[in-house]
Amino acid sequence: MLMPTLSVTLMALVVAVAVALTWGRWPSGRHLLGALVGAWAGFALGALAGLVLDVTTGNGFFLAVVGHAAAIPGAALGLRRAAPAERA
């Protein structure tokens, strides 16, 4: 569980920095927290979908791949969800 802890957290930070570069300002702590929560929620949902694929195909590799793939849009959605609260 150490590797997903590091990789999903790093994915959230990379998404936050990428969005900060497009916004032209550094994200606040609220944005970083939104990206982190979104990445973990995306990973959890993707891992559940990957688990179903693992069981149906008899393979053991989809859980991590689908989970990590879902962490990126999860972080973006979490960051976007946290953004309007600061602008208001």
N, CA, C and O atoms as a CHARMM CRD file, in Angstrom:
* protein
*
  352
    1    1 MET  N      0.82400  -1.20000   0.00000 PROA 1      0.00000
    2    1 MET  CA     0.00000   0.00000   0.00000 PROA 1      0.00000
    3    1 MET  C      0.86100   1.25400   0.00000 PROA 1      0.00000
    4    1 MET  O      0.34600   2.35300  -0.20500 PROA 1      0.00000
    5    2 LEU  N      2.15900   1.11200   0.22600 PROA 2      0.00000
    6    2 LEU  CA     3.02800   2.28300   0.23600 PROA 2      0.00000
    7    2 LEU  C      3.11300   2.92000  -1.14200 PROA 2      0.00000
    8    2 LEU  O      3.08300   4.14500  -1.26000 PROA 2      0.00000
    9    3 MET  N      3.21800   2.11300  -2.17500 PROA 3      0.00000
   10    3 MET  CA     3.37100   2.67600  -3.51100 PROA 3      0.00000
   11    3 MET  C      2.14300   3.47100  -3.95600 PROA 3      0.00000
   12    3 MET  O      2.31500   4.58700  -4.44500 PROA 3      0.00000
   13    4 PRO  N      0.91000   2.96400  -3.81600 PROA 4      0.00000
   14    4 PRO  CA    -0.22800   3.81000  -4.17900 PROA 4      0.00000
   15    4 PRO  C     -0.32400   5.07000  -3.33000 PROA 4      0.00000
   16    4 PRO  O     -0.78200   6.10500  -3.81400 PROA 4      0.00000
   17    5 THR  N      0.09600   5.00100  -2.08600 PROA 5      0.00000
   18    5 THR  CA     0.06300   6.19300  -1.24200 PROA 5      0.00000
   19    5 THR  C      0.92800   7.29000  -1.83900 PROA 5      0.00000
   20    5 THR  O      0.50600   8.44300  -1.92600 PROA 5      0.00000
   21    6 LEU  N      2.11600   6.93900  -2.24300 PROA 6      0.00000
   22    6 LEU  CA     3.02400   7.92300  -2.83200 PROA 6      0.00000
   23    6 LEU  C      2.58000   8.34500  -4.22800 PROA 6      0.00000
   24    6 LEU  O      2.57800   9.53300  -4.54800 PROA 6      0.00000
   25    7 SER  N      2.20500   7.37700  -5.05800 PROA 7      0.00000
   26    7 SER  CA     1.90000   7.70200  -6.45400 PROA 7      0.00000
   27    7 SER  C      0.61400   8.51000  -6.60100 PROA 7      0.00000
   28    7 SER  O      0.57300   9.45000  -7.39500 PROA 7      0.00000
   29    8 VAL  N     -0.42300   8.17300  -5.86700 PROA 8      0.00000
   30    8 VAL  CA    -1.68000   8.91500  -5.98400 PROA 8      0.00000
   31    8 VAL  C     -1.52100  10.32200  -5.41100 PROA 8      0.00000
   32    8 VAL  O     -2.06800  11.27800  -5.96100 PROA 8      0.00000
   33    9 THR  N     -0.78100  10.45700  -4.31800 PROA 9      0.00000
   34    9 THR  CA    -0.52700  11.78100  -3.76300 PROA 9      0.00000
   35    9 THR  C      0.29700  12.61900  -4.73400 PROA 9      0.00000
   36    9 THR  O      0.02600  13.80700  -4.91000 PROA 9      0.00000
   37   10 LEU  N      1.29300  12.01600  -5.36100 PROA 10     0.00000
   38   10 LEU  CA     2.09800  12.72900  -6.34200 PROA 10     0.00000
   39   10 LEU  C      1.26600  13.12100  -7.56500 PROA 10     0.00000
   40   10 LEU  O      1.44800  14.20800  -8.11400 PROA 10     0.00000
   41   11 MET  N      0.36600  12.25400  -7.98700 PROA 11     0.00000
   42   11 MET  CA    -0.51900  12.58800  -9.11000 PROA 11     0.00000
   43   11 MET  C     -1.37600  13.80400  -8.77800 PROA 11     0.00000
   44   11 MET  O     -1.56700  14.67300  -9.62800 PROA 11     0.00000
   45   12 ALA  N     -1.88800  13.87600  -7.57300 PROA 12     0.00000
   46   12 ALA  CA    -2.70000  15.02300  -7.15900 PROA 12     0.00000
   47   12 ALA  C     -1.88100  16.30200  -7.20000 PROA 12     0.00000
   48   12 ALA  O     -2.37000  17.33600  -7.65500 PROA 12     0.00000
   49   13 LEU  N     -0.64200  16.24400  -6.72900 PROA 13     0.00000
   50   13 LEU  CA     0.21200  17.43100  -6.75200 PROA 13     0.00000
   51   13 LEU  C      0.57000  17.84400  -8.17100 PROA 13     0.00000
   52   13 LEU  O      0.62000  19.03800  -8.46900 PROA 13     0.00000
   53   14 VAL  N      0.82000  16.88500  -9.05000 PROA 14     0.00000
   54   14 VAL  CA     1.14000  17.20000 -10.44800 PROA 14     0.00000
   55   14 VAL  C     -0.05400  17.85500 -11.13200 PROA 14     0.00000
   56   14 VAL  O      0.11500  18.82100 -11.87500 PROA 14     0.00000
   57   15 VAL  N     -1.24900  17.34400 -10.89100 PROA 15     0.00000
   58   15 VAL  CA    -2.45100  17.95300 -11.46800 PROA 15     0.00000
   59   15 VAL  C     -2.63500  19.36200 -10.92900 PROA 15     0.00000
   60   15 VAL  O     -2.97900  20.27100 -11.68500 PROA 15     0.00000
   61   16 ALA  N     -2.41100  19.55800  -9.63500 PROA 16     0.00000
   62   16 ALA  CA    -2.56200  20.89600  -9.04600 PROA 16     0.00000
   63   16 ALA  C     -1.56000  21.87900  -9.64200 PROA 16     0.00000
   64   16 ALA  O     -1.91200  23.02900  -9.90700 PROA 16     0.00000
   65   17 VAL  N     -0.33300  21.45200  -9.85500 PROA 17     0.00000
   66   17 VAL  CA     0.67300  22.33100 -10.45200 PROA 17     0.00000
   67   17 VAL  C      0.32900  22.62700 -11.91900 PROA 17     0.00000
   68   17 VAL  O      0.48600  23.75900 -12.37700 PROA 17     0.00000
   69   18 ALA  N     -0.13400  21.62100 -12.64300 PROA 18     0.00000
   70   18 ALA  CA    -0.51400  21.83700 -14.04100 PROA 18     0.00000
   71   18 ALA  C     -1.66500  22.83300 -14.15100 PROA 18     0.00000
   72   18 ALA  O     -1.66400  23.68800 -15.03600 PROA 18     0.00000
   73   19 VAL  N     -2.62800  22.72600 -13.27100 PROA 19     0.00000
   74   19 VAL  CA    -3.74400  23.67400 -13.27600 PROA 19     0.00000
   75   19 VAL  C     -3.26400  25.05600 -12.85500 PROA 19     0.00000
   76   19 VAL  O     -3.73600  26.06600 -13.37700 PROA 19     0.00000
   77   20 ALA  N     -2.32500  25.10200 -11.91000 PROA 20     0.00000
   78   20 ALA  CA    -1.78800  26.39000 -11.47700 PROA 20     0.00000
   79   20 ALA  C     -1.07600  27.09300 -12.62500 PROA 20     0.00000
   80   20 ALA  O     -1.16100  28.31400 -12.75100 PROA 20     0.00000
   81   21 LEU  N     -0.38300  26.34100 -13.45300 PROA 21     0.00000
   82   21 LEU  CA     0.29700  26.94500 -14.60200 PROA 21     0.00000
   83   21 LEU  C     -0.70400  27.50400 -15.61000 PROA 21     0.00000
   84   21 LEU  O     -0.44100  28.52900 -16.24000 PROA 21     0.00000
   85   22 THR  N     -1.84400  26.84200 -15.76700 PROA 22     0.00000
   86   22 THR  CA    -2.85200  27.35800 -16.69700 PROA 22     0.00000
   87   22 THR  C     -3.62500  28.52700 -16.10200 PROA 22     0.00000
   88   22 THR  O     -4.04400  29.42200 -16.83600 PROA 22     0.00000
   89   23 TRP  N     -3.82300  28.53700 -14.78200 PROA 23     0.00000
   90   23 TRP  CA    -4.52400  29.64200 -14.12800 PROA 23     0.00000
   91   23 TRP  C     -3.63100  30.86500 -13.96400 PROA 23     0.00000
   92   23 TRP  O     -4.12500  31.98700 -13.84700 PROA 23     0.00000
   93   24 GLY  N     -2.33100  30.65200 -13.95500 PROA 24     0.00000
   94   24 GLY  CA    -1.40800  31.75400 -13.78300 PROA 24     0.00000
   95   24 GLY  C     -1.16500  32.14600 -12.34100 PROA 24     0.00000
   96   24 GLY  O     -0.58800  33.20200 -12.08200 PROA 24     0.00000
   97   25 ARG  N     -1.59400  31.31700 -11.38700 PROA 25     0.00000
   98   25 ARG  CA    -1.34300  31.58300  -9.97000 PROA 25     0.00000
   99   25 ARG  C     -1.24000  30.25800  -9.23500 PROA 25     0.00000
  100   25 ARG  O     -1.78000  29.24000  -9.66600 PROA 25     0.00000
  101   26 TRP  N     -0.54400  30.29700  -8.13100 PROA 26     0.00000
  102   26 TRP  CA    -0.33300  29.08800  -7.34900 PROA 26     0.00000
  103   26 TRP  C     -1.61200  28.71800  -6.60200 PROA 26     0.00000
  104   26 TRP  O     -2.26400  29.60000  -6.04500 PROA 26     0.00000
  105   27 PRO  N     -1.98900  27.44000  -6.57500 PROA 27     0.00000
  106   27 PRO  CA    -3.21100  27.05200  -5.87300 PROA 27     0.00000
  107   27 PRO  C     -3.05500  27.15900  -4.35900 PROA 27     0.00000
  108   27 PRO  O     -1.96400  26.97700  -3.81800 PROA 27     0.00000
  109   28 SER  N     -4.14100  27.45100  -3.70100 PROA 28     0.00000
  110   28 SER  CA    -4.13300  27.55200  -2.24500 PROA 28     0.00000
  111   28 SER  C     -4.17700  26.15600  -1.62700 PROA 28     0.00000
  112   28 SER  O     -4.27300  25.15000  -2.33000 PROA 28     0.00000
  113   29 GLY  N     -4.10700  26.12100  -0.31700 PROA 29     0.00000
  114   29 GLY  CA    -4.20100  24.85200   0.38900 PROA 29     0.00000
  115   29 GLY  C     -5.53200  24.16700   0.16400 PROA 29     0.00000
  116   29 GLY  O     -5.61000  22.93900   0.13000 PROA 29     0.00000
  117   30 ARG  N     -6.58400  24.96300   0.01000 PROA 30     0.00000
  118   30 ARG  CA    -7.90800  24.39200  -0.25900 PROA 30     0.00000
  119   30 ARG  C     -7.93100  23.67000  -1.60600 PROA 30     0.00000
  120   30 ARG  O     -8.54500  22.61200  -1.74000 PROA 30     0.00000
  121   31 HSD  N     -7.25500  24.25000  -2.60300 PROA 31     0.00000
  122   31 HSD  CA    -7.17800  23.60200  -3.91100 PROA 31     0.00000
  123   31 HSD  C     -6.36400  22.31300  -3.84500 PROA 31     0.00000
  124   31 HSD  O     -6.74600  21.29600  -4.42500 PROA 31     0.00000
  125   32 LEU  N     -5.24700  22.36600  -3.13800 PROA 32     0.00000
  126   32 LEU  CA    -4.41900  21.16100  -3.01500 PROA 32     0.00000
  127   32 LEU  C     -5.16100  20.05200  -2.28500 PROA 32     0.00000
  128   32 LEU  O     -5.05800  18.88300  -2.65600 PROA 32     0.00000
  129   33 LEU  N     -5.89800  20.41200  -1.26200 PROA 33     0.00000
  130   33 LEU  CA    -6.68300  19.41800  -0.53800 PROA 33     0.00000
  131   33 LEU  C     -7.78600  18.84400  -1.42900 PROA 33     0.00000
  132   33 LEU  O     -8.05000  17.64200  -1.39700 PROA 33     0.00000
  133   34 GLY  N     -8.42900  19.70400  -2.22400 PROA 34     0.00000
  134   34 GLY  CA    -9.44400  19.21900  -3.16100 PROA 34     0.00000
  135   34 GLY  C     -8.86700  18.25500  -4.18000 PROA 34     0.00000
  136   34 GLY  O     -9.48800  17.24300  -4.50400 PROA 34     0.00000
  137   35 ALA  N     -7.67000  18.56900  -4.69000 PROA 35     0.00000
  138   35 ALA  CA    -7.01800  17.67300  -5.64800 PROA 35     0.00000
  139   35 ALA  C     -6.64900  16.35300  -4.98700 PROA 35     0.00000
  140   35 ALA  O     -6.78900  15.29400  -5.59800 PROA 35     0.00000
  141   36 LEU  N     -6.18300  16.40700  -3.75600 PROA 36     0.00000
  142   36 LEU  CA    -5.78900  15.18700  -3.05200 PROA 36     0.00000
  143   36 LEU  C     -6.99200  14.29500  -2.75900 PROA 36     0.00000
  144   36 LEU  O     -6.93800  13.08400  -2.97300 PROA 36     0.00000
  145   37 VAL  N     -8.06400  14.88700  -2.27700 PROA 37     0.00000
  146   37 VAL  CA    -9.28100  14.10500  -1.99500 PROA 37     0.00000
  147   37 VAL  C     -9.86600  13.55000  -3.29000 PROA 37     0.00000
  148   37 VAL  O    -10.30300  12.40000  -3.33800 PROA 37     0.00000
  149   38 GLY  N     -9.87200  14.36800  -4.33600 PROA 38     0.00000
  150   38 GLY  CA   -10.38900  13.90000  -5.62700 PROA 38     0.00000
  151   38 GLY  C     -9.56600  12.76800  -6.20500 PROA 38     0.00000
  152   38 GLY  O    -10.11500  11.82100  -6.76900 PROA 38     0.00000
  153   39 ALA  N     -8.24300  12.85800  -6.06800 PROA 39     0.00000
  154   39 ALA  CA    -7.38000  11.79000  -6.58100 PROA 39     0.00000
  155   39 ALA  C     -7.62800  10.48000  -5.84300 PROA 39     0.00000
  156   39 ALA  O     -7.68400   9.41400  -6.45600 PROA 39     0.00000
  157   40 TRP  N     -7.77500  10.56400  -4.53700 PROA 40     0.00000
  158   40 TRP  CA    -8.02700   9.33900  -3.78000 PROA 40     0.00000
  159   40 TRP  C     -9.41900   8.76800  -4.04500 PROA 40     0.00000
  160   40 TRP  O     -9.59500   7.55000  -4.08000 PROA 40     0.00000
  161   41 ALA  N    -10.40400   9.64300  -4.23100 PROA 41     0.00000
  162   41 ALA  CA   -11.74600   9.15000  -4.56900 PROA 41     0.00000
  163   41 ALA  C    -11.73600   8.50700  -5.95600 PROA 41     0.00000
  164   41 ALA  O    -12.34000   7.45400  -6.16300 PROA 41     0.00000
  165   42 GLY  N    -11.05200   9.14200  -6.89600 PROA 42     0.00000
  166   42 GLY  CA   -10.93900   8.56300  -8.23500 PROA 42     0.00000
  167   42 GLY  C    -10.20400   7.23500  -8.21500 PROA 42     0.00000
  168   42 GLY  O    -10.60100   6.29200  -8.90000 PROA 42     0.00000
  169   43 PHE  N     -9.13100   7.15700  -7.43000 PROA 43     0.00000
  170   43 PHE  CA    -8.39400   5.90100  -7.31400 PROA 43     0.00000
  171   43 PHE  C     -9.28300   4.80100  -6.73000 PROA 43     0.00000
  172   43 PHE  O     -9.26500   3.66500  -7.20400 PROA 43     0.00000
  173   44 ALA  N    -10.05300   5.14100  -5.70800 PROA 44     0.00000
  174   44 ALA  CA   -10.91300   4.13200  -5.07400 PROA 44     0.00000
  175   44 ALA  C    -11.97000   3.61000  -6.04600 PROA 44     0.00000
  176   44 ALA  O    -12.20200   2.40400  -6.13200 PROA 44     0.00000
  177   45 LEU  N    -12.60600   4.52300  -6.77600 PROA 45     0.00000
  178   45 LEU  CA   -13.62300   4.08300  -7.74000 PROA 45     0.00000
  179   45 LEU  C    -13.00100   3.30200  -8.89200 PROA 45     0.00000
  180   45 LEU  O    -13.55200   2.29800  -9.34400 PROA 45     0.00000
  181   46 GLY  N    -11.84900   3.77400  -9.36000 PROA 46     0.00000
  182   46 GLY  CA   -11.16700   3.05100 -10.43100 PROA 46     0.00000
  183   46 GLY  C    -10.68300   1.68800  -9.98400 PROA 46     0.00000
  184   46 GLY  O    -10.72100   0.72800 -10.75300 PROA 46     0.00000
  185   47 ALA  N    -10.22500   1.59600  -8.73800 PROA 47     0.00000
  186   47 ALA  CA    -9.77000   0.31000  -8.21700 PROA 47     0.00000
  187   47 ALA  C    -10.92600  -0.67500  -8.09800 PROA 47     0.00000
  188   47 ALA  O    -10.74300  -1.87200  -8.32200 PROA 47     0.00000
  189   48 LEU  N    -12.10800  -0.18700  -7.75100 PROA 48     0.00000
  190   48 LEU  CA   -13.27700  -1.08200  -7.71200 PROA 48     0.00000
  191   48 LEU  C    -13.60800  -1.60600  -9.10800 PROA 48     0.00000
  192   48 LEU  O    -13.90400  -2.78800  -9.28700 PROA 48     0.00000
  193   49 ALA  N    -13.55300  -0.71400 -10.08900 PROA 49     0.00000
  194   49 ALA  CA   -13.79600  -1.15600 -11.47000 PROA 49     0.00000
  195   49 ALA  C    -12.69900  -2.12500 -11.91300 PROA 49     0.00000
  196   49 ALA  O    -12.97900  -3.11500 -12.58800 PROA 49     0.00000
  197   50 GLY  N    -11.45800  -1.84200 -11.53500 PROA 50     0.00000
  198   50 GLY  CA   -10.35500  -2.74100 -11.86700 PROA 50     0.00000
  199   50 GLY  C    -10.48100  -4.08500 -11.17900 PROA 50     0.00000
  200   50 GLY  O    -10.09700  -5.11000 -11.74100 PROA 50     0.00000
  201   51 LEU  N    -11.01200  -4.09000  -9.97500 PROA 51     0.00000
  202   51 LEU  CA   -11.23200  -5.34700  -9.26300 PROA 51     0.00000
  203   51 LEU  C    -12.23700  -6.22200  -9.99800 PROA 51     0.00000
  204   51 LEU  O    -12.05700  -7.43500 -10.10500 PROA 51     0.00000
  205   52 VAL  N    -13.29300  -5.59900 -10.50000 PROA 52     0.00000
  206   52 VAL  CA   -14.28500  -6.35100 -11.28000 PROA 52     0.00000
  207   52 VAL  C    -13.63000  -6.93000 -12.53600 PROA 52     0.00000
  208   52 VAL  O    -13.88100  -8.07900 -12.89900 PROA 52     0.00000
  209   53 LEU  N    -12.79700  -6.13400 -13.19000 PROA 53     0.00000
  210   53 LEU  CA   -12.08400  -6.63500 -14.37300 PROA 53     0.00000
  211   53 LEU  C    -11.12100  -7.76000 -14.00800 PROA 53     0.00000
  212   53 LEU  O    -10.99800  -8.73700 -14.74700 PROA 53     0.00000
  213   54 ASP  N    -10.44300  -7.62700 -12.88000 PROA 54     0.00000
  214   54 ASP  CA    -9.52900  -8.68200 -12.43700 PROA 54     0.00000
  215   54 ASP  C    -10.26100  -9.99300 -12.19800 PROA 54     0.00000
  216   54 ASP  O     -9.77700 -11.06200 -12.57200 PROA 54     0.00000
  217   55 VAL  N    -11.42000  -9.90600 -11.58000 PROA 55     0.00000
  218   55 VAL  CA   -12.17900 -11.12000 -11.28200 PROA 55     0.00000
  219   55 VAL  C    -12.71700 -11.74900 -12.56200 PROA 55     0.00000
  220   55 VAL  O    -12.67900 -12.97000 -12.71300 PROA 55     0.00000
  221   56 THR  N    -13.21300 -10.93400 -13.47800 PROA 56     0.00000
  222   56 THR  CA   -13.79200 -11.49500 -14.70300 PROA 56     0.00000
  223   56 THR  C    -12.73600 -12.02900 -15.66000 PROA 56     0.00000
  224   56 THR  O    -12.99400 -13.00300 -16.36700 PROA 56     0.00000
  225   57 THR  N    -11.56300 -11.42300 -15.70100 PROA 57     0.00000
  226   57 THR  CA   -10.53100 -11.88400 -16.63200 PROA 57     0.00000
  227   57 THR  C     -9.55000 -12.86100 -16.00200 PROA 57     0.00000
  228   57 THR  O     -8.78000 -13.50500 -16.71400 PROA 57     0.00000
  229   58 GLY  N     -9.56700 -12.97900 -14.69100 PROA 58     0.00000
  230   58 GLY  CA    -8.62900 -13.86100 -14.01700 PROA 58     0.00000
  231   58 GLY  C     -7.21300 -13.30300 -13.99000 PROA 58     0.00000
  232   58 GLY  O     -6.24400 -14.03900 -13.80500 PROA 58     0.00000
  233   59 ASN  N     -7.11200 -12.01800 -14.17300 PROA 59     0.00000
  234   59 ASN  CA    -5.81900 -11.34300 -14.21800 PROA 59     0.00000
  235   59 ASN  C     -5.64400 -10.55800 -12.91000 PROA 59     0.00000
  236   59 ASN  O     -6.62400 -10.35000 -12.19400 PROA 59     0.00000
  237   60 GLY  N     -4.45400 -10.12900 -12.59000 PROA 60     0.00000
  238   60 GLY  CA    -4.26000  -9.39700 -11.35600 PROA 60     0.00000
  239   60 GLY  C     -3.68100  -8.01600 -11.56300 PROA 60     0.00000
  240   60 GLY  O     -3.02800  -7.47500 -10.67000 PROA 60     0.00000
  241   61 PHE  N     -3.91400  -7.43300 -12.73600 PROA 61     0.00000
  242   61 PHE  CA    -3.19600  -6.21600 -13.03100 PROA 61     0.00000
  243   61 PHE  C     -4.08400  -5.01700 -13.26200 PROA 61     0.00000
  244   61 PHE  O     -3.59300  -3.88800 -13.26400 PROA 61     0.00000
  245   62 PHE  N     -5.35900  -5.21600 -13.45600 PROA 62     0.00000
  246   62 PHE  CA    -6.24900  -4.10100 -13.76800 PROA 62     0.00000
  247   62 PHE  C     -6.56300  -3.20700 -12.57200 PROA 62     0.00000
  248   62 PHE  O     -6.82500  -2.01700 -12.75000 PROA 62     0.00000
  249   63 LEU  N     -6.54300  -3.74400 -11.38400 PROA 63     0.00000
  250   63 LEU  CA    -6.87900  -2.94800 -10.20800 PROA 63     0.00000
  251   63 LEU  C     -5.98000  -1.71500 -10.09900 PROA 63     0.00000
  252   63 LEU  O     -6.47300  -0.59700  -9.94900 PROA 63     0.00000
  253   64 ALA  N     -4.68900  -1.91500 -10.17400 PROA 64     0.00000
  254   64 ALA  CA    -3.76100  -0.79000 -10.03700 PROA 64     0.00000
  255   64 ALA  C     -3.79600   0.13000 -11.25300 PROA 64     0.00000
  256   64 ALA  O     -3.74200   1.35100 -11.11100 PROA 64     0.00000
  257   65 VAL  N     -3.88500  -0.45100 -12.43900 PROA 65     0.00000
  258   65 VAL  CA    -3.85000   0.36400 -13.66000 PROA 65     0.00000
  259   65 VAL  C     -5.08800   1.24700 -13.77000 PROA 65     0.00000
  260   65 VAL  O     -4.97400   2.44900 -14.00900 PROA 65     0.00000
  261   66 VAL  N     -6.24900   0.66700 -13.59900 PROA 66     0.00000
  262   66 VAL  CA    -7.48200   1.44200 -13.70000 PROA 66     0.00000
  263   66 VAL  C     -7.60200   2.41900 -12.53200 PROA 66     0.00000
  264   66 VAL  O     -8.08000   3.54000 -12.70500 PROA 66     0.00000
  265   67 GLY  N     -7.17500   2.00400 -11.36400 PROA 67     0.00000
  266   67 GLY  CA    -7.20600   2.89800 -10.20100 PROA 67     0.00000
  267   67 GLY  C     -6.33900   4.12700 -10.40400 PROA 67     0.00000
  268   67 GLY  O     -6.77400   5.24700 -10.13400 PROA 67     0.00000
  269   68 HSD  N     -5.12000   3.92900 -10.87900 PROA 68     0.00000
  270   68 HSD  CA    -4.24100   5.06800 -11.11500 PROA 68     0.00000
  271   68 HSD  C     -4.72700   5.93000 -12.27800 PROA 68     0.00000
  272   68 HSD  O     -4.58500   7.15300 -12.24500 PROA 68     0.00000
  273   69 ALA  N     -5.28900   5.31100 -13.28900 PROA 69     0.00000
  274   69 ALA  CA    -5.82200   6.08700 -14.41500 PROA 69     0.00000
  275   69 ALA  C     -6.99700   6.95500 -13.97700 PROA 69     0.00000
  276   69 ALA  O     -7.17000   8.06000 -14.49000 PROA 69     0.00000
  277   70 ALA  N     -7.79600   6.47700 -13.04800 PROA 70     0.00000
  278   70 ALA  CA    -8.94200   7.24900 -12.56600 PROA 70     0.00000
  279   70 ALA  C     -8.53600   8.32000 -11.56000 PROA 70     0.00000
  280   70 ALA  O     -9.32000   9.22900 -11.28400 PROA 70     0.00000
  281   71 ALA  N     -7.33300   8.23300 -11.01100 PROA 71     0.00000
  282   71 ALA  CA    -6.88800   9.23400 -10.03800 PROA 71     0.00000
  283   71 ALA  C     -6.65800  10.59400 -10.68900 PROA 71     0.00000
  284   71 ALA  O     -6.85400  11.62500 -10.04500 PROA 71     0.00000
  285   72 ILE  N     -6.25100  10.61200 -11.94300 PROA 72     0.00000
  286   72 ILE  CA    -5.96000  11.88400 -12.61000 PROA 72     0.00000
  287   72 ILE  C     -7.23400  12.70500 -12.83700 PROA 72     0.00000
  288   72 ILE  O     -7.28100  13.86200 -12.42100 PROA 72     0.00000
  289   73 PRO  N     -8.26400  12.15100 -13.48000 PROA 73     0.00000
  290   73 PRO  CA    -9.48500  12.95800 -13.58900 PROA 73     0.00000
  291   73 PRO  C    -10.14300  13.22900 -12.24100 PROA 73     0.00000
  292   73 PRO  O    -10.81200  14.24800 -12.07000 PROA 73     0.00000
  293   74 GLY  N     -9.95800  12.32400 -11.28500 PROA 74     0.00000
  294   74 GLY  CA   -10.48300  12.57300  -9.94100 PROA 74     0.00000
  295   74 GLY  C     -9.83400  13.78600  -9.30500 PROA 74     0.00000
  296   74 GLY  O    -10.50900  14.59100  -8.66400 PROA 74     0.00000
  297   75 ALA  N     -8.52300  13.92200  -9.47900 PROA 75     0.00000
  298   75 ALA  CA    -7.81600  15.09000  -8.93800 PROA 75     0.00000
  299   75 ALA  C     -8.26700  16.36500  -9.62900 PROA 75     0.00000
  300   75 ALA  O     -8.43700  17.39800  -8.98200 PROA 75     0.00000
  301   76 ALA  N     -8.46100  16.30000 -10.93700 PROA 76     0.00000
  302   76 ALA  CA    -8.91800  17.48200 -11.66700 PROA 76     0.00000
  303   76 ALA  C    -10.32000  17.89700 -11.22800 PROA 76     0.00000
  304   76 ALA  O    -10.59800  19.08500 -11.06600 PROA 76     0.00000
  305   77 LEU  N    -11.19600  16.92300 -11.03700 PROA 77     0.00000
  306   77 LEU  CA   -12.55000  17.24000 -10.57800 PROA 77     0.00000
  307   77 LEU  C    -12.54900  17.77800  -9.14500 PROA 77     0.00000
  308   77 LEU  O    -13.29000  18.70600  -8.82300 PROA 77     0.00000
  309   78 GLY  N    -11.71500  17.19000  -8.29400 PROA 78     0.00000
  310   78 GLY  CA   -11.62000  17.68000  -6.92200 PROA 78     0.00000
  311   78 GLY  C    -11.07300  19.09500  -6.85900 PROA 78     0.00000
  312   78 GLY  O    -11.52900  19.90900  -6.05500 PROA 78     0.00000
  313   79 LEU  N    -10.10600  19.38500  -7.69800 PROA 79     0.00000
  314   79 LEU  CA    -9.53900  20.74000  -7.75700 PROA 79     0.00000
  315   79 LEU  C    -10.56300  21.72400  -8.28200 PROA 79     0.00000
  316   79 LEU  O    -10.68100  22.83800  -7.77200 PROA 79     0.00000
  317   80 ARG  N    -11.29900  21.31900  -9.29300 PROA 80     0.00000
  318   80 ARG  CA   -12.34000  22.20400  -9.84800 PROA 80     0.00000
  319   80 ARG  C    -13.45700  22.42800  -8.84300 PROA 80     0.00000
  320   80 ARG  O    -14.03000  23.51500  -8.77200 PROA 80     0.00000
  321   81 ARG  N    -13.76200  21.40300  -8.07300 PROA 81     0.00000
  322   81 ARG  CA   -14.82000  21.52400  -7.06400 PROA 81     0.00000
  323   81 ARG  C    -14.39600  22.47800  -5.95400 PROA 81     0.00000
  324   81 ARG  O    -15.23800  23.18500  -5.40000 PROA 81     0.00000
  325   82 ALA  N    -13.11300  22.51300  -5.61800 PROA 82     0.00000
  326   82 ALA  CA   -12.62000  23.39100  -4.56400 PROA 82     0.00000
  327   82 ALA  C    -12.42100  24.81400  -5.04900 PROA 82     0.00000
  328   82 ALA  O    -12.37300  25.73600  -4.23400 PROA 82     0.00000
  329   83 ALA  N    -12.30500  25.02000  -6.34400 PROA 83     0.00000
  330   83 ALA  CA   -11.99700  26.33900  -6.88800 PROA 83     0.00000
  331   83 ALA  C    -13.09600  27.37100  -6.67400 PROA 83     0.00000
  332   83 ALA  O    -12.76600  28.47800  -6.25000 PROA 83     0.00000
  333   84 PRO  N    -14.38700  27.09900  -6.93300 PROA 84     0.00000
  334   84 PRO  CA   -15.39600  28.13600  -6.76800 PROA 84     0.00000
  335   84 PRO  C    -15.52600  28.64000  -5.33400 PROA 84     0.00000
  336   84 PRO  O    -15.94000  29.78000  -5.12200 PROA 84     0.00000
  337   85 ALA  N    -15.18600  27.82300  -4.35500 PROA 85     0.00000
  338   85 ALA  CA   -15.32800  28.24500  -2.96600 PROA 85     0.00000
  339   85 ALA  C    -14.37500  29.39500  -2.65000 PROA 85     0.00000
  340   85 ALA  O    -14.68500  30.23100  -1.80100 PROA 85     0.00000
  341   86 GLU  N    -13.24200  29.45200  -3.30500 PROA 86     0.00000
  342   86 GLU  CA   -12.29800  30.52400  -3.01600 PROA 86     0.00000
  343   86 GLU  C    -12.62400  31.78600  -3.82500 PROA 86     0.00000
  344   86 GLU  O    -12.37800  32.89700  -3.35600 PROA 86     0.00000
  345   87 ARG  N    -13.16200  31.62600  -5.00900 PROA 87     0.00000
  346   87 ARG  CA   -13.48100  32.78300  -5.83300 PROA 87     0.00000
  347   87 ARG  C    -14.69500  33.53600  -5.32800 PROA 87     0.00000
  348   87 ARG  O    -14.83000  34.72900  -5.60100 PROA 87     0.00000
  349   88 ALA  N    -15.58200  32.87700  -4.59800 PROA 88     0.00000
  350   88 ALA  CA   -16.82500  33.51600  -4.13900 PROA 88     0.00000
  351   88 ALA  C    -16.57700  34.46000  -2.99100 PROA 88     0.00000
  352   88 ALA  O    -17.51500  35.07800  -2.48800 PROA 88     0.00000
